[in-house]
């Protein structure tokens, strides 16, 4: 019985050691690339509007007047509502 507990513990430790590097590699190495402030003055491409340089992007892009308005009452079971926004609002 003691031998099977030792083997199980060894298996679990080995599994953790093998999986840990995969979890480290799955992290986001550069979170600054997760955000893109659209340059609405430029010509859109197939991927949408190009990104502004980070030095010229202020915090005003984080706010929208549409997001501050209350949504329509809903009759769904969750009682929730979604306000869709896109880069032009």
Secondary structure, DSSP 8 states (H G I E B T S, - for coil): -HHHHHHHHHHHHHHHHHHHHHHHHTS-S-GGGG---B-TTS--BTTBS-B--GGG--GGGG--HHHHS------STT--------TT-
